[in-house]
Each structure stands twice: as C-alpha cells, then as structure tokens.
Amino acid sequence: MHTNRWVLTASGLLLVLTISVVLARSTVKRNDSAGGVTASSAQAFVESIGVNGHLSYLDYEFAGVTLVTKLKESGITNLRVGTDIADPEYPQDRVAVQQLIAAGMRFSIVTDFQKESAEQVHDAILKIGPQHVLTVENSNEPELFLDNNGSWPIAEIRRYQTELFKAINADPKTRHIEVLGPSLTNVDAAKAFGDSVANSMDRANLHNYPGGLEPENKGWDEDGFGSVDFAVGKIAGAVKPGRTRPISTETGYDNANDPERSEGVPESVSARYLPRQYLYSFSRGIERTYIYEFLDEGTDGGNPEHNFGLIRSDGTKKPAFVAIRSMIDLLSDPGKAVDLKRLDFRIARPPTDLKQLLLQKRDGTFYLALWLGSRSWNRDRSVEVSVPDVKVDITVPSNISRVVARRFDTSGSLTTRAVRFAQSRITLPIGDEVTFIELGK
C-alpha cells in the first residue's frame, strides 16, 4: 500500500480491470452495418482525464514545483489527493496548493477511516474550498486492513460511509460534491459492503490495474478475472450507488524493469496503452479515470512503486506524458455544451479487435478514435510485440469534405498521416497506437 503524505493509494499488486459497460451513450460500438453512432462530447472526454498526485516526498524536495509546473503543462485538471492538502506541513506546499487551485485544478479527495472523522473531512474540504472538490471517497482498499483473524473492518467502513455521506450532504456548501464508496478489489467485500449502504454513496469507486496486459484484456483465467465483464458484473455490479457511471480512482502501468516480475512495461508501451486506457474507460461508461500516478516516486528502476509516473524522478517527461498532452490539445473544446449529433458511417469488415470511440466538438467536427485492442507487450517473455497495421475502409456521409488523420508516434506526439479519401470512402492503416480521424464539413 502506498502511504505518502498527500494520498493513500493502492499497492498496485492487486490487479483488477474494473471498467463499467453501462450507458449506451458512450459505449463502443462496432459499426459494420448501415446506421450510425451518436457522438460523445470531446470536452467531456477531456474532463474525464485525471491523475493521482503527490505534492512532495520526504526525499523529494523538488516534487512540489515539478507537480505544479508539469501539471499545468499536461493540461490535466483532475487530481486525486488526500485531505492533508487542507493543512500542508511545509510552506512551499501551501504555495503549491494555491498555485494548483489558481490553475483550475479539481480535486478528488481520498479519506482514511482510521485517521479522520467524517466531520474532519468536511472541515478539510471547507479549507480547501468546496468549489474545487469534485468527489470525496471512503477509505482506500479497506478490505486489506485485516485483523489477526483475517477479517476486515466492514462494520466500521459501512458506518464511515454513512457518516461521510451525511456530513457532505448536510451542508449546502458541500452538497454538490459526490461521495464515492471505498475502492474495493475483492468480490466478496464488494457484495458485503454494497448490501446495506448503497443509498449512502453516489458512485462506485474502482481500481483497475491491468497488470501489464492491454487495457482491453479479456481476463486472466476461465472466470474472466480482470476483464470488463468480470469487473462490472462481480465488483462494480455488487455496489449499487445512486449513479450508474463509476469512477476509476486508480489504474495505470509501471515501467519497472524487474526480471522476477511480469507486470512492468517499457515506457514505449505505456505511451501506447495509457491513451487507450483513457479512451476505453470512457467508452465503457467510466465518468473519470485517474491514472496512477503523475510523478515517479523514486530512482530504483526495478521497484514498481518508483516507476508509475508520467514524469521521471529527474523531472523529465516520459512519452506517455507527451501522448496525453497531445490528446488533450487535439480534443479540448471548452464552452457551453451543445446537442451531440449522430454520424452515419460504416467500417467494412472491421477487425475483431478494432476499438472505436466517436467524439464531437461544439462546432460539429467529429473525431473518430480507432485502434487495435491488441497486446503490445508479452509479459510472459518480457518482450515488446510488433502489432501489424490493418487496412481499414470507412464510408462516411457525402457531406463530409474534410478528413485529417493523426496517429501517435514513438515520442507520444500526434503526427498527421496520409489518408486516402475519395467518393466518401476513407482508407488508412490502423495499429495498436490510437489514430484520430477528424471529420468535418
């Protein structure tokens, strides 16, 4: 279990892919017949992108400056932190908190039932500024707090959930803040917890580490453990909160190089996987996804806890950082929401592992994200997998006159790619890196 001064987060050792498959509004659909797909908002997708953050570490004096400056550069505005940002211990931390707020950061606050009461959490949110807080969540993976008999404190967690929900909703200043359940990774724990306190939470809280597998993996055993269906049906489905779209407060990939461990992936692979993780999570109904984490925690190349970041321990950017920044730059579209349109298009004979998400900006421009949900890393052999491109033919409406294709390169940048467009037909290669096809009139 990560225990740092700003946030208590999961160990990354329990790996459960927990992605919701509800809400047809944003569900990935294979469009291989006549018809179409109603787009999701491009800005809503951008606003679904979050990260776990730490302000500083005991051995990391520069982390506060790095977090603030690099977060601003990234374009990410959703940050998962602990209640101690209300009373930062060091003067430089207090400055950093104010800088994050000034930059428009929105916080997801994780609590600890063993250290703070619901009223103390409420008071901390008032100090932070409730207008800057989107969600507050019950304790982090509490089923791991086992006593000598191997039991976890479910009665305390249930009581804490009820008290937290009451404290937040009793105050008009904090009533807008959504109260999440605890991040449970055990099926029995999720069932037991959800039986009695579903009316005291707004959304389910998911931790979905793919464990070095592709974001779209189908599970690791005959029960489908680690797959979308398993996660939704057995974990998120066991908790029945007021809103159906869950939030993933932790997911991601570490870049540790440990021959005794199979979950780490190279930076080049996480640069391909993390954009897919965000897109796939959104397409399957997750309201927001918080990658673990923004900064590497240390310098030990073989320690996974030191290598989850988008930023290296020396402050330099990994390719995944560049990819996420590029994606946000392309799709960002702030402003008043507009009605989302339907795009009638057809993909001829789509590959079985083709994934897609249709997004729309307020000016009516569509962005069709396409990628192969293939395995880019063989974790059993610890080798990168070369995934061949597949030629895809797409027929679009006759009023589409502008087509631009952009695909991630090895640096994480989006580069324009050649695309054949004639008589409303688009032909281009699709690989395991995401390609965005801009479609305009």
Salt bridges, closest charged atoms under 4 A:
GLU73 OE1 - LYS70 NZ 3.91
GLU73 OE2 - LYS317 NZ 2.65
ASP87 OD2 - LYS127 NZ 3.32
ASP93 OD2 - ARG5 NH2 2.62
ASP123 OD1 - HIS122 ND1 3.38
GLU137 OE1 - ARG80 NH2 2.84
GLU141 OE2 - HIS207 ND1 2.83
ASP171 OD2 - HIS122 NE2 2.79
GLU178 OE1 - ARG203 NE 2.65
GLU178 OE2 - ARG243 NE 3.44
ASP202 OD1 - ARG243 NH1 2.88
GLU214 OE1 - ARG375 NE 2.66
GLU216 OE1 - ARG276 NH2 2.68
GLU250 OE2 - ARG80 NH1 2.90
GLU250 OE2 - HIS207 NE2 3.80
ASP254 OD2 - ARG261 NH2 2.62
GLU263 OE1 - ARG261 NE 3.58
GLU267 OE1 - ARG312 NH2 2.85
GLU287 OE1 - ARG203 NH1 3.99
GLU287 OE1 - ARG245 NE 2.66
GLU293 OE1 - HIS54 ND1 2.78
ASP296 OD1 - LYS318 NZ 3.09
GLU297 OE2 - HIS2 ND1 3.60
GLU305 OE1 - HIS2 ND1 2.40
ASP329 OD1 - ARG325 NH2 2.28
ASP333 OD1 - ARG362 NE 3.57
ASP344 OD1 - ARG342 NE 3.64
GLU384 OE2 - ARG272 NH2 1.93
ASP389 OD1 - ARG407 NH2 2.79
ASP393 OD2 - ARG425 NH2 2.88
ASP432 OD2 - ARG272 NH1 2.99
GLU433 OE1 - ARG407 NH2 2.60
GLU438 OE2 - ARG402 NE 3.17
GLU438 OE1 - ARG406 NH1 2.80
